[in-house]
Amino acid sequence: MEHLIRVQNDYDRQVLAWLRARMGDAALQSAAGRLAGARKPYLSTICRSLGIRPPTRREFARETARTHSAVGDQYLARIRAILAAPAGAAR
């Protein structure tokens, strides 16, 4: 999708992934096609044309932190299970 839309940084990549999940590739391709002139349209222009306000950087950071916490909790639960098992059962 980056071949159709100007993506300049990690935040833009997160917004693009969010838009693809929310709107679908076909809608983004259509919007990019309508807005494309001599250059690729900016992601913010695509969002405005679709009437969508993307999550802020802070909201993306919160979601990432929740994901990291969930993964960490899974690893800790697995470690606790290994440590709680009898010595011969772990091998």
Secondary structure, 3 states (H helix, E strand, C coil): CCCCCECCCHHHHHHHHHHHHHHCHHHHHHHHHHHCCCCCCEHHHHHHHHCCCCCCHHHHHHHHHHHHHHHHHHHHHHHHHHHHCCCCCCC
